[in-house]
């Protein structure tokens, strides 16, 4: 019996702005009913609520690309301020968003919809394994990455193959009203996004092109070159993954086919680990998972925080990373580690300040990855680096940007300095500075903190925290 075009199902697009390997869209198309793709931008638009400045710019363009792909399949994207019931659909298909607030919202929404006889059907489309699928022998959440990776690696044969995009989608007899994407107000009122436009091309087509190019060659040398900030060795797929323009199943499938891909696959697993931990510990967005760090003697300093944000710390490798972030909405992972370490250890600023800045300025502002990364560097997460692991910004620059190419690009006032001095211009002889046209304190700032002194201060602060913890433990024991 032919299906009536008056019967429809909704596909609610969230952090999954693609058509290929889209389990919710595939399931909706298989019903044989008319399919209405919807993006919600109002009170129920948590996909927007979680986006900060740089991410909103990306989302605007990604939605435009998604609408174009749908129109090529005789469909379209309906943009709404709420998940309206006027379409008469009795089923809504979507992918789960594994973050605390969206998960709670979806649970409330499912209850509301059920009162109207509408069923919300959720699928896993953003992870290889949904939170809870990979557990310890005791049934809990892993707190250390390597055992998590080993367990995930053993389960890899159970991964499904990527789903194809539907060739066409059955259109309803009458489309619901829709807003233009521009009505969502995602574009910045003051145009600061020129660097983003130059650097990125959002959308599913570009994500797939980039994945093909990476899987054909660079993935094989990823393990050797991934930390070099002066090399084109990383996939740069993180913003496409964040917005779901490509799925982790697609990325894993393409990368795993190449020899020597395991180091890259471990990075995908780290992303999985971050989501599993966030779902098990939603408080980690703001609270350290090592509870003793609630006593850590941070030294809030607005002037130093702003210098770090602006890439004016006087340490070229740190400043290059921070300026690249501001200009392009992205930063190499090695630079993320070094800039984060500098903020929380050399400057003793709270890790939450850095996490908030990254969420605002990254186009791949992923809550789970960002939270875990900052807690890892700060030494207070479930699988954290030891606090005494403090990255020296000069040595890190010499090792991972040996010729200074990255610094020359993002800190152009130092571009004429020889490689020997470019990561520590304050140590260069006056004649070398003069020949390079650099006047410290004028063209480029002097270091805002001495690296050796910063390291000693960080270790002293850590010792204070440990003593406070020991004192609390003794008082607790004495009171029994």
C-alpha positions in Angstrom: 0.0 0.0 0.0 1.4 3.4 -1.0 2.2 5.7 1.8 0.4 9.1 2.0 2.4 12.2 1.7 0.4 13.6 4.6 2.1 11.2 6.9 5.6 12.4 7.9 8.4 11.8 10.3 10.9 14.4 11.5 14.7 14.1 11.5 16.0 16.5 14.2 19.5 17.6 13.2 21.8 18.5 16.1 25.6 17.9 16.2 25.3 15.7 13.0 25.2 18.0 10.0 25.7 15.4 7.3 23.7 12.9 5.2 26.1 10.0 5.0 26.5 7.6 7.9 23.4 9.2 9.5 21.6 6.4 11.4 18.6 8.6 12.3 18.1 9.8 8.7 18.5 6.3 7.4 15.9 5.0 9.9 13.5 7.8 9.0 13.9 7.1 5.2 13.2 3.4 5.7 9.8 4.1 7.2 8.6 5.0 3.7 7.0 8.1 5.0 7.7 11.7 4.1 10.8 13.0 5.8 11.1 16.5 7.2 14.6 17.5 8.2 14.6 20.1 11.0 17.2 22.2 12.7 16.0 23.9 15.9 17.4 27.3 16.8 15.2 28.5 19.7 14.6 27.4 23.2 15.1 23.8 22.1 18.2 24.6 20.1 20.9 23.3 22.4 23.1 22.9 19.3 23.3 26.7 19.2 23.3 27.2 23.0 26.5 25.2 23.3 28.2 27.2 20.5 30.5 30.2 21.4 31.7 32.8 19.0 34.0 30.9 16.6 31.7 27.8 16.6 28.7 29.9 15.7 30.5 31.1 12.6 31.1 27.5 11.5 27.6 26.4 12.3 26.1 29.1 10.1 28.0 27.8 7.1 27.5 24.2 7.9 23.8 24.6 8.0 23.9 26.3 4.6 25.9 23.4 3.2 23.5 20.8 4.7 20.5 22.6 3.2 22.2 22.5 -0.2 22.8 18.8 0.1 19.2 18.1 1.1 17.9 20.2 -1.9 20.0 18.0 -4.2 17.9 15.1 -2.9 14.6 16.8 -3.5 14.4 17.8 0.2 15.2 20.8 2.3 16.2 21.9 5.8 13.5 23.4 7.9 14.8 25.9 10.4 12.6 26.5 13.4 12.6 28.3 16.8 11.0 25.2 18.4 10.2 21.6 17.6 6.7 22.4 16.4 4.0 19.7 16.2 2.2 21.1 13.1 3.8 18.6 10.8 1.6 15.9 12.3 4.6 13.6 12.8 4.2 10.8 15.3 7.9 9.9 15.3 11.0 12.1 15.6 14.4 10.6 14.8 17.7 12.1 16.1 21.2 11.4 17.2 22.1 11.6 20.9 24.4 14.4 22.0 26.5 13.0 24.8 26.8 16.1 27.0 25.1 16.6 30.3 22.7 19.4 29.4 21.6 18.0 25.9 21.1 14.6 27.4 18.9 16.0 30.2 17.0 18.1 27.7 16.3 15.2 25.4 15.0 13.2 28.3 12.5 16.0 29.2 11.6 16.4 25.6 10.8 12.7 25.1 8.4 12.9 28.1 6.7 16.0 26.7 6.4 14.5 23.2 5.0 11.2 24.6 2.1 13.2 26.1 1.1 14.1 22.5 1.6 10.5 21.3 4.9 11.3 19.6 7.9 9.0 20.0 11.5 10.4 20.1 13.9 7.8 18.7 17.6 8.4 19.5 20.6 6.8 17.8 24.4 7.0 18.5 25.9 9.0 15.6 28.7 10.9 17.3 30.8 8.2 18.9 32.2 4.8 17.9 30.8 3.4 21.2 28.1 5.0 23.2 29.0 5.9 26.8 28.5 2.8 28.9 29.4 0.3 26.2 33.0 0.1 27.3 33.3 -0.6 30.9 35.8 -2.0 33.4 35.6 -5.6 34.6 33.8 -4.2 37.7 31.2 -2.5 35.4 32.4 1.1 36.0 33.8 3.9 33.9 37.5 3.7 33.1 39.6 6.3 34.8 42.9 5.6 32.9 43.2 5.9 29.1 45.4 3.0 28.3 43.1 0.3 29.7 40.2 2.1 28.0 42.1 1.9 24.7 42.9 -1.7 25.1 39.3 -2.6 25.8 38.1 -0.5 22.9 40.7 -2.1 20.6 39.4 -5.6 21.5 35.9 -4.4 20.5 36.9 -2.9 17.2 35.7 -5.8 15.1 32.2 -5.0 16.3 32.2 -1.6 14.6 29.6 -1.3 11.9 30.4 -0.1 8.4 29.5 3.5 7.4 26.0 4.0 6.1 25.5 5.5 2.6 23.6 8.8 2.2 20.0 8.4 0.9 19.8 9.1 -2.8 16.4 10.9 -2.4 14.1 11.7 0.5 10.3 11.5 0.2 9.0 15.1 0.5 5.8 16.0 2.3 2.8 17.3 0.4 3.3 20.6 2.2 6.4 21.8 3.9 6.2 23.5 7.3 7.2 27.1 7.6 10.9 27.7 7.9 13.2 30.6 8.9 16.3 31.4 6.8 19.5 30.4 8.5 20.4 34.1 8.8 17.5 34.5 11.3 19.4 32.4 13.8 21.9 35.3 14.3 25.0 33.2 14.1 27.2 35.6 12.1 29.3 38.0 14.1 27.9 41.6 14.0 31.5 42.9 13.8 33.3 41.0 11.1 36.3 39.4 12.8 36.1 36.1 10.9 38.3 36.9 7.9 41.0 34.4 9.1 38.3 31.7 9.6 37.0 32.2 6.1 40.6 32.0 4.7 41.4 28.8 6.7 38.2 26.7 6.6 35.5 25.4 4.4 32.7 24.0 6.6 30.4 21.3 5.3 30.2 17.5 4.7 31.7 17.6 1.2 34.9 19.3 2.5 35.1 16.9 5.5 35.0 13.9 3.2 37.6 15.4 0.8 39.9 16.1 3.7 39.5 12.6 5.1 40.3 11.0 1.8 43.4 13.2 1.4 44.6 12.3 5.0 43.9 8.6 4.6 45.8 8.4 1.3 49.1 9.5 2.9 49.6 11.6 6.0 48.0 9.1 8.3 51.0 6.8 7.8 53.5 9.3 9.1 51.2 10.7 11.8 53.0 8.9 14.6 56.3 10.5 13.7 55.2 14.0 12.7 52.0 14.7 14.7 53.8 17.0 17.3 55.6 19.1 14.7 53.8 22.5 14.5 55.7 23.3 11.4 54.5 20.3 9.5 51.2 19.5 7.8 50.8 16.1 9.5 47.5 16.2 11.3 44.0 15.5 9.8 42.5 18.9 10.8 39.2 17.0 11.0 38.3 18.1 14.5 35.8 20.8 13.6 34.2 18.6 11.1 33.8 15.9 13.7 32.6 18.4 16.3 29.7 19.5 14.0 29.1 15.9 12.8 29.8 16.8 9.2 31.7 13.5 9.2 31.2 10.6 11.7 33.9 8.9 13.8 32.8 5.6 12.1 33.7 7.1 8.7 37.0 8.4 10.0 38.0 5.1 11.7 37.0 3.1 8.6 39.1 5.2 6.3 42.1 5.6 8.6 42.2 1.9 9.8 42.7 0.8 6.2 46.1 2.5 6.0 49.3 0.9 7.4 50.7 2.5 10.6 47.4 4.2 11.5 47.3 3.1 15.1 48.7 6.4 16.6 45.9 8.3 14.9 43.3 5.8 15.9 44.4 6.3 19.5 43.5 10.0 19.1 40.0 9.0 18.1 39.9 6.7 21.1 41.0 9.7 23.3 38.0 11.6 22.0 35.8 8.6 22.9 37.4 8.4 26.4 36.6 12.1 27.0 32.9 11.6 26.3 32.7 8.5 28.5 34.3 10.4 31.4 32.2 13.5 30.9 29.0 11.4 31.0 30.2 9.6 34.1 31.4 12.8 35.7 29.3 15.8 34.5 30.7 17.9 37.3 34.1 17.8 35.6 33.0 20.8 33.4 34.0 23.0 36.3 35.2 20.8 39.2 38.6 19.1 39.3 38.2 15.3 39.3 41.1 15.0 41.7 39.3 16.6 44.7 42.5 17.8 46.4 42.8 20.4 43.6 39.8 22.2 45.1 42.4 23.6 47.5 45.0 24.5 44.9 46.3 28.1 45.6 45.6 29.6 42.2 46.8 33.2 41.7 44.2 35.0 39.6 45.8 37.8 37.6 43.7 39.5 34.9 46.7 41.2 33.3 48.6 38.0 32.8 45.4 36.2 31.6 44.9 38.9 29.0 48.5 38.7 27.9 48.1 35.0 27.4 44.8 35.4 25.5 46.4 38.0 23.2 49.6 36.1 22.5 51.7 38.7 24.3 53.5 36.6 27.0 57.0 37.1 25.6 57.4 33.4 24.9 57.2 33.1 21.1 56.1 29.4 20.9 53.2 30.2 23.3 52.3 33.4 21.5 52.4 31.8 18.1 49.8 29.2 19.3 47.5 31.8 20.9 47.6 34.1 17.8 46.9 31.2 15.5 43.9 30.4 17.7 42.6 33.9 17.5 43.1 34.2 13.7 41.9 30.8 12.6 39.9 29.3 15.4 42.3 26.4 15.6 45.6 25.4 17.2 47.9 22.5 16.8 47.6 20.0 19.6 51.2 20.3 20.7 50.7 24.1 21.0 47.5 23.5 22.9 49.4 21.5 25.5 52.2 24.0 25.8 49.9 27.1 26.0 47.7 25.4 28.5 50.7 24.3 30.7 52.0 27.8 30.6 48.7 29.3 31.8 48.1 26.9 34.7 51.6 26.2 35.8 53.9 29.1 34.9 51.2 31.7 35.5 49.1 29.7 38.1 45.8 30.8 36.5 42.8 28.5 37.1 42.4 25.9 34.3 38.7 26.8 34.1 39.8 30.3 32.7 41.7 28.6 29.9 39.0 26.1 29.2 36.4 28.9 28.8 38.7 30.8 26.4 39.3 27.8 24.2 35.5 27.1 24.1 35.0 30.7 22.9 37.7 30.8 20.3 38.0 27.2 18.9 35.9 26.1 15.8 36.2 22.6 17.3 35.1 23.7 20.7 34.2 20.2 21.9 33.1 20.2 25.5 34.3 16.7 26.4 37.7 17.0 24.7 38.3 20.5 26.0 37.4 19.6 29.5 39.5 16.5 29.6 42.5 18.2 27.9 42.6 21.1 30.4 42.2 18.8 33.4 44.9 16.5 32.0 47.4 19.4 31.7 46.4 20.9 35.1 47.0 17.5 36.7 43.6 17.2 38.2 41.7 14.9 35.8 41.0 11.2 35.9 44.0 10.3 33.8 46.1 13.4 34.4 49.7 14.2 33.7 51.7 14.5 36.9 51.5 18.0 38.2 55.3 18.3 38.1 55.3 17.7 34.3 55.7 21.4 33.3 56.4 22.1 29.6 59.3 24.5 29.1 58.1 26.9 26.4 61.6 27.5 25.0 62.6 23.8 24.8 59.2 22.8 23.4 59.6 25.4 20.6 63.1 24.3 19.7 62.0 20.7 19.6 58.7 21.0 17.7 59.3 24.2 15.6 63.1 23.9 15.2 63.5 26.4 12.4 61.0 28.8 13.9 58.6 28.5 10.9 55.5 28.5 13.0 56.7 31.5 15.1 57.7 33.5 12.0 54.2 33.0 10.6 52.2 34.0 13.7 54.7 36.3 15.4 55.9 38.2 12.3 57.7 40.9 14.4 60.3 38.1 15.1 60.5 36.7 11.6 64.0 38.1 10.9 65.6 36.5 14.0 67.9 33.5 13.4 66.5 30.1 14.4 69.0 30.0 17.3 67.3 32.9 19.0 63.7 32.9 17.7 62.4 30.9 20.7 64.2 33.1 23.3 64.7 36.5 21.8 65.6 38.0 25.2 68.8 35.9 25.1 69.9 37.2 21.7 72.9 39.6 21.5 71.9 43.3 21.1 73.5 43.3 17.6 71.3 40.4 16.5 68.1 42.0 17.8 69.1 45.3 16.1 69.8 43.6 12.8 66.4 41.8 13.0 64.6 45.0 13.8 63.4 43.8 17.2 63.3 46.1 20.2 62.2 44.1 23.2 59.5 45.8 25.2 58.5 47.8 22.1 58.1 45.5 19.1 57.7 42.3 21.2 57.1 42.0 24.9 59.7 40.7 27.4 58.6 37.5 29.2 55.8 38.2 31.7 57.3 35.6 34.0 60.7 33.9 34.2 60.3 30.3 33.1 62.5 28.8 35.9 60.8 31.0 38.5 57.4 30.0 37.2 58.3 26.3 37.5 59.5 26.8 41.1 56.3 28.7 42.0 54.1 26.0 40.5 55.9 23.2 42.4 55.6 25.3 45.6 51.9 25.8 45.1 51.5 22.1 44.5 53.4 21.4 47.8 51.0 23.8 49.6 48.0 21.9 48.3 49.5 18.5 49.3 50.2 19.8 52.8 46.7 21.1 53.1 45.4 17.7 52.0 47.6 15.9 54.5 46.4 18.2 57.3 42.8 17.6 56.4 43.4 13.8 56.4 45.1 14.0 59.9 42.2 16.0 61.4 39.7 13.6 59.9 41.5 10.6 61.3 41.9 12.2 64.7 38.2 12.9 64.9 37.2 9.2 64.5 
